Amino acid sequence: MQEKGQKIVYAIVQRAGRSIWLRVGRGWSNRDGSLNLELDAIPLTGVLQVRDLDPARVIRPATVPDGRKGEKK
């Protein structure tokens, strides 16, 4: 995966007086400074926050016992 210039998109919603950050997609910086965003969910409320990718904070998908990624049987 190319990580240079990659961004993470969060929707920030208020629940019970707290800010909840929901990861809703990713994006990339273009040479002209613009962004391309790829959303996995469409937030209906809240604020979108675009942050630089921090590989140390990326949550990888769980691996099932047979070594495959994704849903368990």
CHARMM internal coordinates of N, CA and C (Angstrom, degrees):
IC EDIT
DIST 1 N 1 CA 1.4485
DIST 1 CA 1 C 1.5250
ANGL 1 N 1 CA 1 C 108.48
DIST 1 C 2 N 1.3098
ANGL 1 CA 1 C 2 N 116.41
DIHE 1 N 1 CA 1 C 2 N 133.33
DIST 2 N 2 CA 1.4546
ANGL 1 C 2 N 2 CA 120.64
DIHE 1 CA 1 C 2 N 2 CA 177.21
DIST 2 CA 2 C 1.5196
ANGL 2 N 2 CA 2 C 108.51
DIHE 1 C 2 N 2 CA 2 C -79.75
DIST 2 C 3 N 1.3393
ANGL 2 CA 2 C 3 N 116.87
DIHE 2 N 2 CA 2 C 3 N 121.05
DIST 3 N 3 CA 1.4584
ANGL 2 C 3 N 3 CA 119.74
DIHE 2 CA 2 C 3 N 3 CA -176.10
DIST 3 CA 3 C 1.5149
ANGL 3 N 3 CA 3 C 112.84
DIHE 2 C 3 N 3 CA 3 C -104.61
DIST 3 C 4 N 1.3351
ANGL 3 CA 3 C 4 N 118.78
DIHE 3 N 3 CA 3 C 4 N -15.43
DIST 4 N 4 CA 1.4550
ANGL 3 C 4 N 4 CA 120.64
DIHE 3 CA 3 C 4 N 4 CA -178.42
DIST 4 CA 4 C 1.5312
ANGL 4 N 4 CA 4 C 109.34
DIHE 3 C 4 N 4 CA 4 C -65.83
DIST 4 C 5 N 1.3061
ANGL 4 CA 4 C 5 N 115.76
DIHE 4 N 4 CA 4 C 5 N 124.63
DIST 5 N 5 CA 1.4616
ANGL 4 C 5 N 5 CA 120.62
DIHE 4 CA 4 C 5 N 5 CA 179.49
DIST 5 CA 5 C 1.5123
ANGL 5 N 5 CA 5 C 114.32
DIHE 4 C 5 N 5 CA 5 C 79.51
DIST 5 C 6 N 1.3309
ANGL 5 CA 5 C 6 N 117.46
DIHE 5 N 5 CA 5 C 6 N -1.51
DIST 6 N 6 CA 1.4577
ANGL 5 C 6 N 6 CA 119.27
DIHE 5 CA 5 C 6 N 6 CA -178.04
DIST 6 CA 6 C 1.5231
ANGL 6 N 6 CA 6 C 110.23
DIHE 5 C 6 N 6 CA 6 C -74.81
DIST 6 C 7 N 1.3188
ANGL 6 CA 6 C 7 N 115.75
DIHE 6 N 6 CA 6 C 7 N 143.56
DIST 7 N 7 CA 1.4635
ANGL 6 C 7 N 7 CA 123.98
DIHE 6 CA 6 C 7 N 7 CA -179.82
DIST 7 CA 7 C 1.5198
ANGL 7 N 7 CA 7 C 109.27
DIHE 6 C 7 N 7 CA 7 C -122.23
DIST 7 C 8 N 1.3108
ANGL 7 CA 7 C 8 N 115.73
DIHE 7 N 7 CA 7 C 8 N 160.04
DIST 8 N 8 CA 1.4627
ANGL 7 C 8 N 8 CA 122.65
DIHE 7 CA 7 C 8 N 8 CA 172.95
DIST 8 CA 8 C 1.5242
ANGL 8 N 8 CA 8 C 106.93
DIHE 7 C 8 N 8 CA 8 C -117.00
DIST 8 C 9 N 1.3352
ANGL 8 CA 8 C 9 N 116.55
DIHE 8 N 8 CA 8 C 9 N 136.88
DIST 9 N 9 CA 1.4612
ANGL 8 C 9 N 9 CA 121.59
DIHE 8 CA 8 C 9 N 9 CA -179.15
DIST 9 CA 9 C 1.5284
ANGL 9 N 9 CA 9 C 108.70
DIHE 8 C 9 N 9 CA 9 C -107.40
DIST 9 C 10 N 1.3256
ANGL 9 CA 9 C 10 N 115.07
DIHE 9 N 9 CA 9 C 10 N 126.68
DIST 10 N 10 CA 1.4580
ANGL 9 C 10 N 10 CA 122.06
DIHE 9 CA 9 C 10 N 10 CA 178.42
DIST 10 CA 10 C 1.5220
ANGL 10 N 10 CA 10 C 109.41
DIHE 9 C 10 N 10 CA 10 C -118.66
DIST 10 C 11 N 1.3215
ANGL 10 CA 10 C 11 N 116.59
DIHE 10 N 10 CA 10 C 11 N 145.85
DIST 11 N 11 CA 1.4566
ANGL 10 C 11 N 11 CA 122.20
DIHE 10 CA 10 C 11 N 11 CA 167.48
DIST 11 CA 11 C 1.5265
ANGL 11 N 11 CA 11 C 105.78
DIHE 10 C 11 N 11 CA 11 C -101.68
DIST 11 C 12 N 1.3135
ANGL 11 CA 11 C 12 N 116.24
DIHE 11 N 11 CA 11 C 12 N 128.64
DIST 12 N 12 CA 1.4637
ANGL 11 C 12 N 12 CA 120.24
DIHE 11 CA 11 C 12 N 12 CA -179.97
DIST 12 CA 12 C 1.5257
ANGL 12 N 12 CA 12 C 107.80
DIHE 11 C 12 N 12 CA 12 C -106.35
DIST 12 C 13 N 1.3185
ANGL 12 CA 12 C 13 N 115.61
DIHE 12 N 12 CA 12 C 13 N 117.07
DIST 13 N 13 CA 1.4613
ANGL 12 C 13 N 13 CA 121.16
DIHE 12 CA 12 C 13 N 13 CA -179.24
DIST 13 CA 13 C 1.5218
ANGL 13 N 13 CA 13 C 109.29
DIHE 12 C 13 N 13 CA 13 C -119.95
DIST 13 C 14 N 1.3003
ANGL 13 CA 13 C 14 N 116.34
DIHE 13 N 13 CA 13 C 14 N 152.59
DIST 14 N 14 CA 1.4671
ANGL 13 C 14 N 14 CA 122.42
DIHE 13 CA 13 C 14 N 14 CA 178.75
DIST 14 CA 14 C 1.5235
ANGL 14 N 14 CA 14 C 108.87
DIHE 13 C 14 N 14 CA 14 C -98.18
DIST 14 C 15 N 1.3259
ANGL 14 CA 14 C 15 N 115.99
DIHE 14 N 14 CA 14 C 15 N 124.77
DIST 15 N 15 CA 1.4629
ANGL 14 C 15 N 15 CA 122.10
DIHE 14 CA 14 C 15 N 15 CA 176.97
DIST 15 CA 15 C 1.5144
ANGL 15 N 15 CA 15 C 108.50
DIHE 14 C 15 N 15 CA 15 C -137.45
DIST 15 C 16 N 1.3069
ANGL 15 CA 15 C 16 N 116.63
DIHE 15 N 15 CA 15 C 16 N 125.10
DIST 16 N 16 CA 1.4704
ANGL 15 C 16 N 16 CA 122.74
DIHE 15 CA 15 C 16 N 16 CA 177.66
DIST 16 CA 16 C 1.5294
ANGL 16 N 16 CA 16 C 111.34
DIHE 15 C 16 N 16 CA 16 C 51.55
DIST 16 C 17 N 1.3283
ANGL 16 CA 16 C 17 N 116.07
DIHE 16 N 16 CA 16 C 17 N 41.15
DIST 17 N 17 CA 1.4529
ANGL 16 C 17 N 17 CA 120.75
DIHE 16 CA 16 C 17 N 17 CA 177.37
DIST 17 CA 17 C 1.5151
ANGL 17 N 17 CA 17 C 115.19
DIHE 16 C 17 N 17 CA 17 C 76.77
DIST 17 C 18 N 1.3240
ANGL 17 CA 17 C 18 N 117.79
DIHE 17 N 17 CA 17 C 18 N 7.88
DIST 18 N 18 CA 1.4646
ANGL 17 C 18 N 18 CA 122.25
DIHE 17 CA 17 C 18 N 18 CA -179.73
DIST 18 CA 18 C 1.5165
ANGL 18 N 18 CA 18 C 110.51
DIHE 17 C 18 N 18 CA 18 C -118.04
DIST 18 C 19 N 1.3178
ANGL 18 CA 18 C 19 N 116.42
DIHE 18 N 18 CA 18 C 19 N 152.77
DIST 19 N 19 CA 1.4665
ANGL 18 C 19 N 19 CA 122.08
DIHE 18 CA 18 C 19 N 19 CA 173.35
DIST 19 CA 19 C 1.5237
ANGL 19 N 19 CA 19 C 108.15
DIHE 18 C 19 N 19 CA 19 C -90.70
DIST 19 C 20 N 1.3212
ANGL 19 CA 19 C 20 N 116.12
DIHE 19 N 19 CA 19 C 20 N 122.77
DIST 20 N 20 CA 1.4574
ANGL 19 C 20 N 20 CA 122.14
DIHE 19 CA 19 C 20 N 20 CA 178.54
DIST 20 CA 20 C 1.5258
ANGL 20 N 20 CA 20 C 107.64
DIHE 19 C 20 N 20 CA 20 C -109.68
DIST 20 C 21 N 1.3322
ANGL 20 CA 20 C 21 N 116.55
DIHE 20 N 20 CA 20 C 21 N 125.73
DIST 21 N 21 CA 1.4646
ANGL 20 C 21 N 21 CA 121.81
DIHE 20 CA 20 C 21 N 21 CA 179.60
DIST 21 CA 21 C 1.5227
ANGL 21 N 21 CA 21 C 108.62
DIHE 20 C 21 N 21 CA 21 C -98.79
DIST 21 C 22 N 1.3240
ANGL 21 CA 21 C 22 N 116.44
DIHE 21 N 21 CA 21 C 22 N 118.01
DIST 22 N 22 CA 1.4563
ANGL 21 C 22 N 22 CA 122.50
DIHE 21 CA 21 C 22 N 22 CA 179.60
DIST 22 CA 22 C 1.5253
ANGL 22 N 22 CA 22 C 108.61
DIHE 21 C 22 N 22 CA 22 C -110.86
DIST 22 C 23 N 1.3151
ANGL 22 CA 22 C 23 N 117.54
DIHE 22 N 22 CA 22 C 23 N 122.18
DIST 23 N 23 CA 1.4662
ANGL 22 C 23 N 23 CA 120.50
DIHE 22 CA 22 C 23 N 23 CA 178.52
DIST 23 CA 23 C 1.5223
ANGL 23 N 23 CA 23 C 108.10
DIHE 22 C 23 N 23 CA 23 C -73.08
DIST 23 C 24 N 1.3366
ANGL 23 CA 23 C 24 N 116.66
DIHE 23 N 23 CA 23 C 24 N 121.30
DIST 24 N 24 CA 1.4620
ANGL 23 C 24 N 24 CA 120.47
DIHE 23 CA 23 C 24 N 24 CA -176.24
DIST 24 CA 24 C 1.5221
ANGL 24 N 24 CA 24 C 113.35
DIHE 23 C 24 N 24 CA 24 C -120.86
DIST 24 C 25 N 1.3306
ANGL 24 CA 24 C 25 N 118.62
DIHE 24 N 24 CA 24 C 25 N 0.11
DIST 25 N 25 CA 1.4564
ANGL 24 C 25 N 25 CA 118.97
DIHE 24 CA 24 C 25 N 25 CA 178.50
DIST 25 CA 25 C 1.5127
ANGL 25 N 25 CA 25 C 112.44
DIHE 24 C 25 N 25 CA 25 C 168.96
DIST 25 C 26 N 1.3302
ANGL 25 CA 25 C 26 N 114.20
DIHE 25 N 25 CA 25 C 26 N -165.96
DIST 26 N 26 CA 1.4565
ANGL 25 C 26 N 26 CA 121.73
DIHE 25 CA 25 C 26 N 26 CA 179.55
DIST 26 CA 26 C 1.5147
ANGL 26 N 26 CA 26 C 109.40
DIHE 25 C 26 N 26 CA 26 C -143.69
DIST 26 C 27 N 1.3055
ANGL 26 CA 26 C 27 N 115.53
DIHE 26 N 26 CA 26 C 27 N 169.08
DIST 27 N 27 CA 1.4564
ANGL 26 C 27 N 27 CA 119.47
DIHE 26 CA 26 C 27 N 27 CA -178.93
DIST 27 CA 27 C 1.5126
ANGL 27 N 27 CA 27 C 111.19
DIHE 26 C 27 N 27 CA 27 C -154.92
DIST 27 C 28 N 1.3216
ANGL 27 CA 27 C 28 N 115.43
DIHE 27 N 27 CA 27 C 28 N 174.21
DIST 28 N 28 CA 1.4537
ANGL 27 C 28 N 28 CA 122.42
DIHE 27 CA 27 C 28 N 28 CA 179.52
DIST 28 CA 28 C 1.5072
ANGL 28 N 28 CA 28 C 109.61
DIHE 27 C 28 N 28 CA 28 C -139.16
DIST 28 C 29 N 1.3258
ANGL 28 CA 28 C 29 N 115.02
DIHE 28 N 28 CA 28 C 29 N 145.88
DIST 29 N 29 CA 1.4613
ANGL 28 C 29 N 29 CA 121.34
DIHE 28 CA 28 C 29 N 29 CA 175.14
DIST 29 CA 29 C 1.5271
ANGL 29 N 29 CA 29 C 108.62
DIHE 28 C 29 N 29 CA 29 C -83.73
DIST 29 C 30 N 1.3111
ANGL 29 CA 29 C 30 N 116.32
DIHE 29 N 29 CA 29 C 30 N 139.01
DIST 30 N 30 CA 1.4533
ANGL 29 C 30 N 30 CA 122.09
DIHE 29 CA 29 C 30 N 30 CA 174.74
DIST 30 CA 30 C 1.5227
ANGL 30 N 30 CA 30 C 109.28
DIHE 29 C 30 N 30 CA 30 C -97.34
DIST 30 C 31 N 1.3159
ANGL 30 CA 30 C 31 N 116.24
DIHE 30 N 30 CA 30 C 31 N 164.06
DIST 31 N 31 CA 1.4652
ANGL 30 C 31 N 31 CA 120.32
DIHE 30 CA 30 C 31 N 31 CA -178.86
DIST 31 CA 31 C 1.5221
ANGL 31 N 31 CA 31 C 113.08
DIHE 30 C 31 N 31 CA 31 C -58.80
DIST 31 C 32 N 1.3300
ANGL 31 CA 31 C 32 N 116.70
DIHE 31 N 31 CA 31 C 32 N -29.60
DIST 32 N 32 CA 1.4655
ANGL 31 C 32 N 32 CA 119.88
DIHE 31 CA 31 C 32 N 32 CA -178.15
DIST 32 CA 32 C 1.5297
ANGL 32 N 32 CA 32 C 112.80
DIHE 31 C 32 N 32 CA 32 C -87.37
DIST 32 C 33 N 1.3421
ANGL 32 CA 32 C 33 N 117.38
DIHE 32 N 32 CA 32 C 33 N 5.93
DIST 33 N 33 CA 1.4580
ANGL 32 C 33 N 33 CA 121.12
DIHE 32 CA 32 C 33 N 33 CA 178.51
DIST 33 CA 33 C 1.5165
ANGL 33 N 33 CA 33 C 114.61
DIHE 32 C 33 N 33 CA 33 C 91.81
DIST 33 C 34 N 1.3303
ANGL 33 CA 33 C 34 N 117.45
DIHE 33 N 33 CA 33 C 34 N -7.50
DIST 34 N 34 CA 1.4634
ANGL 33 C 34 N 34 CA 120.10
DIHE 33 CA 33 C 34 N 34 CA 177.97
DIST 34 CA 34 C 1.5304
ANGL 34 N 34 CA 34 C 109.64
DIHE 33 C 34 N 34 CA 34 C -78.83
DIST 34 C 35 N 1.3251
ANGL 34 CA 34 C 35 N 116.46
DIHE 34 N 34 CA 34 C 35 N 170.47
DIST 35 N 35 CA 1.4624
ANGL 34 C 35 N 35 CA 122.19
DIHE 34 CA 34 C 35 N 35 CA -178.76
DIST 35 CA 35 C 1.5196
ANGL 35 N 35 CA 35 C 110.74
DIHE 34 C 35 N 35 CA 35 C -122.23
DIST 35 C 36 N 1.3192
ANGL 35 CA 35 C 36 N 116.30
DIHE 35 N 35 CA 35 C 36 N 143.84
DIST 36 N 36 CA 1.4555
ANGL 35 C 36 N 36 CA 122.93
DIHE 35 CA 35 C 36 N 36 CA 166.09
DIST 36 CA 36 C 1.5164
ANGL 36 N 36 CA 36 C 106.30
DIHE 35 C 36 N 36 CA 36 C -106.67
DIST 36 C 37 N 1.3302
ANGL 36 CA 36 C 37 N 117.83
DIHE 36 N 36 CA 36 C 37 N 129.03
DIST 37 N 37 CA 1.4571
ANGL 36 C 37 N 37 CA 122.17
DIHE 36 CA 36 C 37 N 37 CA -179.94
DIST 37 CA 37 C 1.5147
ANGL 37 N 37 CA 37 C 109.68
DIHE 36 C 37 N 37 CA 37 C -115.33
DIST 37 C 38 N 1.3316
ANGL 37 CA 37 C 38 N 115.95
DIHE 37 N 37 CA 37 C 38 N 137.31
DIST 38 N 38 CA 1.4576
ANGL 37 C 38 N 38 CA 123.05
DIHE 37 CA 37 C 38 N 38 CA 176.12
DIST 38 CA 38 C 1.5265
ANGL 38 N 38 CA 38 C 105.98
DIHE 37 C 38 N 38 CA 38 C -119.32
DIST 38 C 39 N 1.3395
ANGL 38 CA 38 C 39 N 116.08
DIHE 38 N 38 CA 38 C 39 N 105.29
DIST 39 N 39 CA 1.4661
ANGL 38 C 39 N 39 CA 120.57
DIHE 38 CA 38 C 39 N 39 CA -175.68
DIST 39 CA 39 C 1.5227
ANGL 39 N 39 CA 39 C 110.77
DIHE 38 C 39 N 39 CA 39 C -95.18
DIST 39 C 40 N 1.3344
ANGL 39 CA 39 C 40 N 115.70
DIHE 39 N 39 CA 39 C 40 N 135.72
DIST 40 N 40 CA 1.4602
ANGL 39 C 40 N 40 CA 122.50
DIHE 39 CA 39 C 40 N 40 CA 175.59
DIST 40 CA 40 C 1.5223
ANGL 40 N 40 CA 40 C 110.81
DIHE 39 C 40 N 40 CA 40 C -93.86
DIST 40 C 41 N 1.3141
ANGL 40 CA 40 C 41 N 116.59
DIHE 40 N 40 CA 40 C 41 N -14.79
DIST 41 N 41 CA 1.4603
ANGL 40 C 41 N 41 CA 123.10
DIHE 40 CA 40 C 41 N 41 CA 179.48
DIST 41 CA 41 C 1.5245
ANGL 41 N 41 CA 41 C 107.34
DIHE 40 C 41 N 41 CA 41 C -147.29
DIST 41 C 42 N 1.3112
ANGL 41 CA 41 C 42 N 116.25
DIHE 41 N 41 CA 41 C 42 N 152.56
DIST 42 N 42 CA 1.4617
ANGL 41 C 42 N 42 CA 120.65
DIHE 41 CA 41 C 42 N 42 CA 178.29
DIST 42 CA 42 C 1.5250
ANGL 42 N 42 CA 42 C 107.75
DIHE 41 C 42 N 42 CA 42 C -107.98
DIST 42 C 43 N 1.3293
ANGL 42 CA 42 C 43 N 116.55
DIHE 42 N 42 CA 42 C 43 N 107.56
DIST 43 N 43 CA 1.4631
ANGL 42 C 43 N 43 CA 118.88
DIHE 42 CA 42 C 43 N 43 CA 179.73
DIST 43 CA 43 C 1.5261
ANGL 43 N 43 CA 43 C 110.97
DIHE 42 C 43 N 43 CA 43 C -70.41
DIST 43 C 44 N 1.3167
ANGL 43 CA 43 C 44 N 115.93
DIHE 43 N 43 CA 43 C 44 N 135.91
DIST 44 N 44 CA 1.4600
ANGL 43 C 44 N 44 CA 120.76
DIHE 43 CA 43 C 44 N 44 CA -179.37
DIST 44 CA 44 C 1.5160
ANGL 44 N 44 CA 44 C 112.50
DIHE 43 C 44 N 44 CA 44 C -96.58
DIST 44 C 45 N 1.3212
ANGL 44 CA 44 C 45 N 116.31
DIHE 44 N 44 CA 44 C 45 N -20.93
DIST 45 N 45 CA 1.4582
ANGL 44 C 45 N 45 CA 121.42
DIHE 44 CA 44 C 45 N 45 CA 178.57
DIST 45 CA 45 C 1.5143
ANGL 45 N 45 CA 45 C 108.55
DIHE 44 C 45 N 45 CA 45 C -138.98
DIST 45 C 46 N 1.2970
ANGL 45 CA 45 C 46 N 116.19
DIHE 45 N 45 CA 45 C 46 N 168.10
DIST 46 N 46 CA 1.4549
ANGL 45 C 46 N 46 CA 119.98
DIHE 45 CA 45 C 46 N 46 CA 175.55
DIST 46 CA 46 C 1.5170
ANGL 46 N 46 CA 46 C 112.49
DIHE 45 C 46 N 46 CA 46 C 93.82
DIST 46 C 47 N 1.3082
ANGL 46 CA 46 C 47 N 114.89
DIHE 46 N 46 CA 46 C 47 N -167.69
DIST 47 N 47 CA 1.4559
ANGL 46 C 47 N 47 CA 124.00
DIHE 46 CA 46 C 47 N 47 CA -176.39
DIST 47 CA 47 C 1.5216
ANGL 47 N 47 CA 47 C 107.80
DIHE 46 C 47 N 47 CA 47 C -120.29
DIST 47 C 48 N 1.3440
ANGL 47 CA 47 C 48 N 117.75
DIHE 47 N 47 CA 47 C 48 N 140.58
DIST 48 N 48 CA 1.4622
ANGL 47 C 48 N 48 CA 120.42
DIHE 47 CA 47 C 48 N 48 CA 173.30
DIST 48 CA 48 C 1.5164
ANGL 48 N 48 CA 48 C 109.07
DIHE 47 C 48 N 48 CA 48 C -89.72
DIST 48 C 49 N 1.3213
ANGL 48 CA 48 C 49 N 116.36
DIHE 48 N 48 CA 48 C 49 N 133.63
DIST 49 N 49 CA 1.4592
ANGL 48 C 49 N 49 CA 123.51
DIHE 48 CA 48 C 49 N 49 CA 178.09
DIST 49 CA 49 C 1.5267
ANGL 49 N 49 CA 49 C 106.90
DIHE 48 C 49 N 49 CA 49 C -120.25
DIST 49 C 50 N 1.3330
ANGL 49 CA 49 C 50 N 117.13
DIHE 49 N 49 CA 49 C 50 N 126.47
DIST 50 N 50 CA 1.4602
ANGL 49 C 50 N 50 CA 121.84
DIHE 49 CA 49 C 50 N 50 CA 177.75
DIST 50 CA 50 C 1.5193
ANGL 50 N 50 CA 50 C 107.30
DIHE 49 C 50 N 50 CA 50 C -109.04
DIST 50 C 51 N 1.3312
ANGL 50 CA 50 C 51 N 116.07
DIHE 50 N 50 CA 50 C 51 N 121.06
DIST 51 N 51 CA 1.4632
ANGL 50 C 51 N 51 CA 122.11
DIHE 50 CA 50 C 51 N 51 CA -175.97
DIST 51 CA 51 C 1.5193
ANGL 51 N 51 CA 51 C 110.01
DIHE 50 C 51 N 51 CA 51 C -123.27
DIST 51 C 52 N 1.3454
ANGL 51 CA 51 C 52 N 116.05
DIHE 51 N 51 CA 51 C 52 N 152.21
DIST 52 N 52 CA 1.4592
ANGL 51 C 52 N 52 CA 120.33
DIHE 51 CA 51 C 52 N 52 CA 172.51
DIST 52 CA 52 C 1.5174
ANGL 52 N 52 CA 52 C 109.03
DIHE 51 C 52 N 52 CA 52 C -62.74
DIST 52 C 53 N 1.3294
ANGL 52 CA 52 C 53 N 115.84
DIHE 52 N 52 CA 52 C 53 N 145.31
DIST 53 N 53 CA 1.4514
ANGL 52 C 53 N 53 CA 121.39
DIHE 52 CA 52 C 53 N 53 CA 177.11
DIST 53 CA 53 C 1.5191
ANGL 53 N 53 CA 53 C 109.79
DIHE 52 C 53 N 53 CA 53 C -66.65
DIST 53 C 54 N 1.3196
ANGL 53 CA 53 C 54 N 116.85
DIHE 53 N 53 CA 53 C 54 N 131.72
DIST 54 N 54 CA 1.4598
ANGL 53 C 54 N 54 CA 123.04
DIHE 53 CA 53 C 54 N 54 CA 174.04
DIST 54 CA 54 C 1.5256
ANGL 54 N 54 CA 54 C 106.00
DIHE 53 C 54 N 54 CA 54 C -116.73
DIST 54 C 55 N 1.3408
ANGL 54 CA 54 C 55 N 118.23
DIHE 54 N 54 CA 54 C 55 N 99.07
DIST 55 N 55 CA 1.4707
ANGL 54 C 55 N 55 CA 120.82
DIHE 54 CA 54 C 55 N 55 CA -175.52
DIST 55 CA 55 C 1.5252
ANGL 55 N 55 CA 55 C 113.69
DIHE 54 C 55 N 55 CA 55 C -53.27
DIST 55 C 56 N 1.3227
ANGL 55 CA 55 C 56 N 118.05
DIHE 55 N 55 CA 55 C 56 N -28.49
DIST 56 N 56 CA 1.4620
ANGL 55 C 56 N 56 CA 120.60
DIHE 55 CA 55 C 56 N 56 CA 179.80
DIST 56 CA 56 C 1.5228
ANGL 56 N 56 CA 56 C 112.08
DIHE 55 C 56 N 56 CA 56 C -68.71
DIST 56 C 57 N 1.3355
ANGL 56 CA 56 C 57 N 117.45
DIHE 56 N 56 CA 56 C 57 N -19.81
DIST 57 N 57 CA 1.4709
ANGL 56 C 57 N 57 CA 120.49
DIHE 56 CA 56 C 57 N 57 CA -177.33
DIST 57 CA 57 C 1.5179
ANGL 57 N 57 CA 57 C 112.95
DIHE 56 C 57 N 57 CA 57 C -104.62
DIST 57 C 58 N 1.3317
ANGL 57 CA 57 C 58 N 118.16
DIHE 57 N 57 CA 57 C 58 N 1.84
DIST 58 N 58 CA 1.4653
ANGL 57 C 58 N 58 CA 121.15
DIHE 57 CA 57 C 58 N 58 CA -178.80
DIST 58 CA 58 C 1.5138
ANGL 58 N 58 CA 58 C 109.59
DIHE 57 C 58 N 58 CA 58 C -74.61
DIST 58 C 59 N 1.3253
ANGL 58 CA 58 C 59 N 116.36
DIHE 58 N 58 CA 58 C 59 N 130.56
DIST 59 N 59 CA 1.4585
ANGL 58 C 59 N 59 CA 122.09
DIHE 58 CA 58 C 59 N 59 CA 176.85
DIST 59 CA 59 C 1.5196
ANGL 59 N 59 CA 59 C 107.15
DIHE 58 C 59 N 59 CA 59 C -94.06
DIST 59 C 60 N 1.3079
ANGL 59 CA 59 C 60 N 116.59
DIHE 59 N 59 CA 59 C 60 N 117.80
DIST 60 N 60 CA 1.4651
ANGL 59 C 60 N 60 CA 122.03
DIHE 59 CA 59 C 60 N 60 CA 179.87
DIST 60 CA 60 C 1.5224
ANGL 60 N 60 CA 60 C 109.83
DIHE 59 C 60 N 60 CA 60 C -82.61
DIST 60 C 61 N 1.3522
ANGL 60 CA 60 C 61 N 117.11
DIHE 60 N 60 CA 60 C 61 N 149.70
DIST 61 N 61 CA 1.4704
ANGL 60 C 61 N 61 CA 119.61
DIHE 60 CA 60 C 61 N 61 CA 177.84
DIST 61 CA 61 C 1.5259
ANGL 61 N 61 CA 61 C 110.81
DIHE 60 C 61 N 61 CA 61 C -61.15
DIST 61 C 62 N 1.3203
ANGL 61 CA 61 C 62 N 115.58
DIHE 61 N 61 CA 61 C 62 N 147.16
DIST 62 N 62 CA 1.4621
ANGL 61 C 62 N 62 CA 120.62
DIHE 61 CA 61 C 62 N 62 CA 178.46
DIST 62 CA 62 C 1.5248
ANGL 62 N 62 CA 62 C 109.40
DIHE 61 C 62 N 62 CA 62 C -67.09
DIST 62 C 63 N 1.3107
ANGL 62 CA 62 C 63 N 116.53
DIHE 62 N 62 CA 62 C 63 N 149.25
DIST 63 N 63 CA 1.4594
ANGL 62 C 63 N 63 CA 121.91
DIHE 62 CA 62 C 63 N 63 CA 176.99
DIST 63 CA 63 C 1.5177
ANGL 63 N 63 CA 63 C 108.00
DIHE 62 C 63 N 63 CA 63 C -108.07
DIST 63 C 64 N 1.3355
ANGL 63 CA 63 C 64 N 116.19
DIHE 63 N 63 CA 63 C 64 N 130.47
DIST 64 N 64 CA 1.4622
ANGL 63 C 64 N 64 CA 120.51
DIHE 63 CA 63 C 64 N 64 CA 178.37
DIST 64 CA 64 C 1.5263
ANGL 64 N 64 CA 64 C 108.49
DIHE 63 C 64 N 64 CA 64 C -78.25
DIST 64 C 65 N 1.3475
ANGL 64 CA 64 C 65 N 118.75
DIHE 64 N 64 CA 64 C 65 N 162.26
DIST 65 N 65 CA 1.4660
ANGL 64 C 65 N 65 CA 121.54
DIHE 64 CA 64 C 65 N 65 CA -173.75
DIST 65 CA 65 C 1.5240
ANGL 65 N 65 CA 65 C 115.76
DIHE 64 C 65 N 65 CA 65 C -52.80
DIST 65 C 66 N 1.3372
ANGL 65 CA 65 C 66 N 118.86
DIHE 65 N 65 CA 65 C 66 N -31.40
DIST 66 N 66 CA 1.4674
ANGL 65 C 66 N 66 CA 118.86
DIHE 65 CA 65 C 66 N 66 CA -177.85
DIST 66 CA 66 C 1.5358
ANGL 66 N 66 CA 66 C 112.01
DIHE 65 C 66 N 66 CA 66 C -82.13
DIST 66 C 67 N 1.3487
ANGL 66 CA 66 C 67 N 117.27
DIHE 66 N 66 CA 66 C 67 N 6.94
DIST 67 N 67 CA 1.4523
ANGL 66 C 67 N 67 CA 120.78
DIHE 66 CA 66 C 67 N 67 CA 175.26
DIST 67 CA 67 C 1.5236
ANGL 67 N 67 CA 67 C 114.90
DIHE 66 C 67 N 67 CA 67 C 93.97
DIST 67 C 68 N 1.3469
ANGL 67 CA 67 C 68 N 117.43
DIHE 67 N 67 CA 67 C 68 N -8.85
DIST 68 N 68 CA 1.4640
ANGL 67 C 68 N 68 CA 120.41
DIHE 67 CA 67 C 68 N 68 CA 179.90
DIST 68 CA 68 C 1.5171
ANGL 68 N 68 CA 68 C 109.64
DIHE 67 C 68 N 68 CA 68 C -82.68
DIST 68 C 69 N 1.3211
ANGL 68 CA 68 C 69 N 115.80
DIHE 68 N 68 CA 68 C 69 N 152.77
DIST 69 N 69 CA 1.4734
ANGL 68 C 69 N 69 CA 120.53
DIHE 68 CA 68 C 69 N 69 CA 174.66
DIST 69 CA 69 C 1.5115
ANGL 69 N 69 CA 69 C 108.04
DIHE 68 C 69 N 69 CA 69 C -93.78
DIST 69 C 70 N 1.3169
ANGL 69 CA 69 C 70 N 115.72
DIHE 69 N 69 CA 69 C 70 N 148.60
DIST 70 N 70 CA 1.4572
ANGL 69 C 70 N 70 CA 119.58
DIHE 69 CA 69 C 70 N 70 CA 174.64
DIST 70 CA 70 C 1.5015
ANGL 70 N 70 CA 70 C 112.91
DIHE 69 C 70 N 70 CA 70 C 119.09
DIST 70 C 71 N 1.3417
ANGL 70 CA 70 C 71 N 115.38
DIHE 70 N 70 CA 70 C 71 N -152.91
DIST 71 N 71 CA 1.4596
ANGL 70 C 71 N 71 CA 121.33
DIHE 70 CA 70 C 71 N 71 CA -174.44
DIST 71 CA 71 C 1.5176
ANGL 71 N 71 CA 71 C 111.64
DIHE 70 C 71 N 71 CA 71 C -71.58
DIST 71 C 72 N 1.3144
ANGL 71 CA 71 C 72 N 114.11
DIHE 71 N 71 CA 71 C 72 N 147.27
DIST 72 N 72 CA 1.4668
ANGL 71 C 72 N 72 CA 119.42
DIHE 71 CA 71 C 72 N 72 CA 173.26
DIST 72 CA 72 C 1.5030
ANGL 72 N 72 CA 72 C 108.77
DIHE 71 C 72 N 72 CA 72 C -80.19
DIST 72 C 73 N 1.3233
ANGL 72 CA 72 C 73 N 116.49
DIHE 72 N 72 CA 72 C 73 N 151.70
DIST 73 N 73 CA 1.4653
ANGL 72 C 73 N 73 CA 120.64
DIHE 72 CA 72 C 73 N 73 CA 179.61
DIST 73 CA 73 C 1.5083
ANGL 73 N 73 CA 73 C 110.93
DIHE 72 C 73 N 73 CA 73 C -73.22
END
COOR INIT
IC SEED 1 N 1 CA 1 C
IC BUILD
